[in-house]
Every structure is written in structure tokens, then in C-alpha cells.
């Protein structure tokens, strides 16, 4: 059984105030309390900030992650997500269209042959907030993987 902590939700007034004020200590204490109470995952919601939800969500996730991920990187590194249908179609189109000696297949580098991809680096850093766009940590991690690919090695100094 998985337990999902859902207390970091902007519909709760104290949480909304902490998010608005970027009160990292408050959000981190909420995350720690849920993790110590047995939560396997922390669900973060910022829907009360419709006009700036993406920015608030990014801050909120990073803030909670700074605390919980330090102790749970191994657990997070195995969380995976299925790629979207459009992503799968684009990947297949590129594979069929481009010669394999020039195609740098980012999907294969990050996810392997499967349509399931990791959500976190082995160190527990979030790869993507939405499954399509990389975080800074995600871009760094994918960049490191890309240059392990023999097609790109020739570009290294």
C-alpha cells in the first residue's frame, strides 16, 4: 500500500499563505511531517494561484523536495511515468525518418526502449514537472547521458 501525503495544498489557508510568502521553512516542515508519518509520496497542489500556478508549483515542489529527497533519493529514483501518446508518435516518426547514425534519440537515452520514463535522477532530483519539459537538473542529467552516447563523444574536447 502506498501512502500519499496531501497536506501541501493551497486550498488550505496556512499553506496558501506560506506559498505566497515563499516561506520555505513552513512548507519543508509540512513535507517532513508527512514523510515521518509514513507518506511514500508528497502531493503538492497550488491551484489557488491560477494566474501563477506554474511558478508557485515549481517553487513549492523544489522547496518540499529539498527536505524529503535528501533522505529518500533511492525511493524517488525508481518512480516512472508513461510517455504521452503524442510523444510516442513523434519519437516513432523521428526513428523512421532519420538515419540511425545521425539520430540522437533522447527518449532512448533517458528511457531505454520502453515507453515508461524515470521522473527523478538517481540522486532524487526531479527530471520534469510536466513530462515534456526538463527541469535544470533534468537537463543536466540528460546532457551527461547524451555525451555517453558514442555519436556525441566526438564533440567532447
C-alpha positions as CSV (number, residue, x, y, z in Angstrom):
1,X,0.0,0.0,0.0
2,X,1.3,3.5,-0.9
3,X,0.5,6.5,1.3
4,X,0.3,9.9,-0.4
5,X,0.7,13.0,1.8
6,X,-1.7,15.7,0.5
7,X,-1.4,18.4,3.1
8,X,0.7,20.8,0.9
9,X,-2.4,22.1,-0.8
10,X,-3.0,25.8,-1.5
11,X,-6.7,25.3,-0.7
12,X,-5.6,25.2,3.0
13,X,-5.2,28.8,4.1
14,X,-1.9,28.4,6.1
15,X,-0.4,26.6,3.1
16,X,-1.5,29.3,0.6
17,X,-0.1,32.0,2.8
18,X,3.2,30.1,3.1
19,X,3.4,29.6,-0.7
20,X,2.6,33.2,-1.4
21,X,5.2,34.4,1.1
22,X,7.7,31.7,-0.1
23,X,8.0,30.5,3.5
24,X,10.3,27.6,2.8
25,X,10.6,26.6,6.5
26,X,6.8,26.2,6.8
27,X,6.5,24.1,3.6
28,X,9.5,22.0,4.5
29,X,8.1,21.2,8.0
30,X,4.8,20.1,6.3
31,X,6.8,17.8,4.0
32,X,8.9,16.4,6.8
33,X,5.9,15.8,9.0
34,X,4.2,13.8,6.2
35,X,7.3,11.8,5.4
36,X,7.9,11.0,9.0
37,X,4.2,10.0,9.4
38,X,4.7,7.3,6.7
39,X,3.9,9.1,3.4
40,X,5.6,7.4,0.5
41,X,5.0,10.4,-1.8
42,X,4.1,14.1,-1.2
43,X,1.4,15.5,-3.5
44,X,1.8,19.3,-3.9
45,X,-1.1,21.4,-5.2
46,X,-1.1,25.2,-6.0
47,X,-4.4,25.5,-7.8
48,X,-5.4,28.5,-5.7
49,X,-2.9,30.6,-7.6
50,X,-4.5,30.2,-11.1
51,X,-2.6,33.2,-12.6
52,X,0.8,32.0,-11.4
53,X,0.2,28.3,-10.7
54,X,3.2,27.0,-12.7
55,X,5.7,29.3,-10.9
56,X,4.2,28.6,-7.5
57,X,4.2,24.9,-8.2
58,X,7.8,24.9,-9.3
59,X,8.9,26.7,-6.1
60,X,6.7,24.5,-3.9
61,X,8.0,21.2,-5.3
62,X,11.6,22.3,-5.1
63,X,11.1,23.5,-1.6
64,X,9.5,20.3,-0.4
65,X,11.9,18.2,-2.4
66,X,15.0,19.9,-0.8
67,X,13.9,18.4,2.5
68,X,12.4,15.0,1.7
69,X,14.6,14.0,-1.2
70,X,17.8,14.2,0.8
71,X,16.6,11.1,2.8
72,X,14.6,9.4,0.1
73,X,16.6,9.7,-3.2
74,X,16.7,6.0,-3.7
75,X,12.9,5.6,-3.4
76,X,12.3,8.6,-5.8
77,X,14.8,7.4,-8.4
78,X,12.5,4.4,-9.3
79,X,9.4,6.4,-9.9
80,X,8.4,6.3,-13.6
81,X,5.8,7.8,-15.8
82,X,4.3,6.6,-19.1
83,X,5.1,9.0,-22.0
84,X,2.2,10.7,-23.7
85,X,0.7,9.4,-27.0
86,X,1.9,12.4,-28.9
87,X,5.4,12.0,-27.5
88,X,5.4,8.3,-28.6
89,X,4.2,9.3,-32.1
90,X,6.9,12.0,-32.5
91,X,9.6,9.6,-31.3
92,X,8.5,6.9,-33.7
93,X,8.3,9.4,-36.6
94,X,11.9,10.5,-35.9
95,X,13.1,6.9,-35.7
96,X,11.5,6.1,-39.1
97,X,12.6,9.3,-40.8
98,X,16.2,10.0,-39.7
99,X,19.1,7.7,-40.3
100,X,20.1,5.9,-37.1
101,X,23.7,7.0,-37.4
102,X,22.7,10.7,-37.1
103,X,19.6,10.4,-34.8
104,X,20.4,11.2,-31.2
105,X,17.3,9.5,-29.7
106,X,16.8,11.4,-26.4
107,X,13.9,9.1,-25.5
108,X,16.0,6.0,-25.8
109,X,18.9,7.7,-23.9
110,X,16.7,8.6,-21.0
111,X,14.0,5.9,-21.1
112,X,15.5,3.0,-23.0
113,X,13.3,1.0,-25.4
114,X,10.3,1.3,-23.1
115,X,7.6,4.0,-23.1
116,X,8.0,4.4,-19.4
117,X,10.5,7.0,-18.3
118,X,12.0,7.9,-14.9
119,X,10.8,11.0,-13.1
120,X,13.9,11.5,-11.0
121,X,17.6,11.3,-11.4
122,X,19.4,8.6,-9.4
123,X,20.1,11.4,-6.8
124,X,16.4,12.1,-6.4
125,X,16.3,15.4,-8.5
126,X,13.1,15.9,-10.5
127,X,13.6,15.5,-14.2
128,X,10.4,17.2,-15.4
129,X,7.4,18.9,-13.9
130,X,5.1,18.0,-16.7
131,X,6.6,15.1,-18.5
132,X,7.6,17.2,-21.6
133,X,9.9,19.9,-20.4
134,X,13.1,19.3,-18.4
135,X,14.0,20.9,-15.1
136,X,17.5,22.3,-14.8
137,X,18.5,19.1,-13.0
138,X,16.8,17.1,-15.7
139,X,18.7,18.9,-18.5
140,X,22.0,18.4,-16.7
141,X,21.3,14.7,-16.2
142,X,20.2,14.1,-19.8
143,X,23.2,16.1,-21.1
144,X,25.5,13.8,-19.1
145,X,23.8,10.8,-20.5
146,X,23.8,12.2,-24.1
147,X,27.6,12.5,-24.2
148,X,28.0,8.9,-23.1
149,X,26.4,8.1,-26.5
150,X,29.1,7.2,-29.0
151,X,27.6,9.5,-31.7
152,X,28.3,12.5,-29.5
153,X,31.6,11.5,-28.0
154,X,33.4,13.0,-31.0
155,X,32.2,16.5,-29.9
156,X,33.8,16.3,-26.5
157,X,37.1,18.2,-26.1
